[in-house]
Amino acid sequence: MISCANRYDCIDCRGINDLFMVTNTLWTGLGLSYRDNLCLDCLTKRLGRRLTQQDLTDVPINRGLFYRLEDPA
């Protein structure tokens, strides 16, 4: 049996990816392409800091995400 990675799997940890969009500058600056996916935890690790609202694009999928990022609980 052949196993295929889900197109939303994180390329670093292979976990299920949260759906969000960051700016192209940030994404490509980390050496990622449009085909790559990262979960929030792995993106934060690669970035070396927490995400800010300026890192996120203004799209419906990101609504409410910034509040989750600010609340570490």
Steps between C-alpha positions, in 0.01 A plus 500: 500500500637841402445787739472852363549812710192712534542826311444681831760306699780705654824435311704521823306291754254324263216606731170632375543860396292789631361703215639853491676732258807713561653758268690381194808688623505309828423162336756523222752657740495167685575317176145369460300469179126509435496119517642489855294487819601561859301484822506810722749342741750408230464836325572674831807281553636577153428868545664514841223715646126514547284608209359852500193640331730657237615149403147394409319580177157664510289200400194343667687186608721712728210666685536423868842342456687797643308471827604134525862601440491763775349262758766238583250294709 
